[in-house]
Amino acid sequence: MALIRPVGAALVLLAIGFGFGSWHGSSVAQAQAANRVFELRTYTAPEGKLPELQARFRNHTMKIFDRFGMKSVGYWVPQDAPAKDNTLIYIISHANRDAAKKSWADFQADPEWKKVSAESQVNGRIVSGVVSVFMDPADYSPIK
């Protein structure tokens, strides 16, 4: 299972803090629910499977997340090898930690997700590792 290097995670968080504020304005970021929790997830794909994983997110997963209250904040692929060839990093937000637990359970039980997951893996698994970190924004964060 791949682990997030502390420097890489810090860079992703910096990009979010600065990038989100500059793209959307800090007032929009702060207008979101004050007690929400963010989830940083890093997926490692088997060799050659990252495009299939990205297609699943692009065409299905993000829409299903939204149905269950899991709000997409952003999706990234590292620039440098070897991670650029097998790593997808994303952040979603949840109303709170209990909502996250319920959303993930409902997502996993969803018939559409089960179908999409099975169909996307007919030629083998497209995820070999997942790391999840729940985060609270710092009091000075432009995104809350």
N, C-alpha and C positions, 0 to 999 in steps of 0.2 A: 504494500500500500504506500502510495506517495504521501510525503508529508510536506506541508508548506514551510519553506524556509522563512525564518523571522523577517529577514530583509525583504523578501518578496511580498510577504503579507503586508508589511509596513508600506511598501510602495503602492500596492493595490489600494490600501486605505487612504493614502495621501491622494492618489488619483481621484478617488471617489470624493473626498472632502473638497478638493480644489475644483475638480471637473464638474461635479454636480452643481455646485454653486455658480460656476461661470456659465454653464449651459442653461440652467433653469432659474437662476436668481435665488438668493438665500431665503427670500420670503416664501417662495413655493416650498422649499425644503422644510422650512420651519412650520409651514401650514399643515404638514402631515400630523397624524396622531402623535401626541407627545410621548406616550409610553410604549411605542412600538419597539420591537426587537429586530435586529438585523442578523441574518445568517449568511456567513461566508462559506461557500462550498467549493471544493476543488476536486474535480474528477480527473482520473487518469484513465486513458483509453489504451487498449492493446495496440500494438504496432499496426498502423494503417487504418485504424478505426475512428480516429478523431473526426473526419468528415461525416461519417454516419452518425456519430453522437451529436455533432452540431446540427445536422439535418433534423434529427429527432426533436431537439430543442426548438429550432426555427419553425418547424411545421406542426408540432403537437404540444410539447411539454409546457411551453410558456402559456398557451391558452388554457391548458388544464390547471396549471398553477393558479391562474387568475380566478378560475371558477371556485377554487377552494380558499380564496383570500390570501394567497401567497403572491405578494406584489414584487415583480421583477424590478430591481434597481439597476443592474448592469451585468454584462457578460464580457469576458475577456479571454484572450489566448496570449500566453507569454510570447515575447519577441525572440527570445534566445533559445537555442538548442541546448539540451534535448527536449525541454518542456514544450517548445512551440509545436512539436509534432504529436504530442499525446496528452496535453493538459487543457482543460476548460475550467475557468474560474468564474464564479458568479456570486452575486449577492441578491438575496430576496429579503423582504421584510414581512413581518407578521404583527398582528395587533399586540400580542404579548407571547410569553413562552408557552402558556397553556394553549393558546390558539395555534401556535406552531405545531405542538404535539398532535392536536386534533386534525389540523390541516394535512399533516403528513400521513396520519392513519387513514383519513378519508381518501387522499390521493392514491395511496397504495391499494386501497380496496376498490377504486373506481374501475368499472368495466372498460371504459374507453382507454384508460391508461394501461390496463392489463393487455388489451389488444395491441396497442401501439408498441408497448415494450416487447411483447412476443414477436411481432412482425419485424421490429428493428433488429432483432437478434437471430434471425433465421440463418445467417451466415456466421454465427458466433457472437460471443459477448462483445459489447461495445464499451463497457465500463469494467475496469479491473481494480479500481480503488476509489474510495470517497473519503474525504476529510471534511467534517462540518464543525464550524466554530460559531457559537451564538455570541453576539456583541451588543453592547449598549453604547450609544454615542456619548462622547465626552461632553461635559457642560459647555465647552467652547466650540464644539463641532458645528460647521455650517449646515450639516444635515442631521436632523433629529427624528 
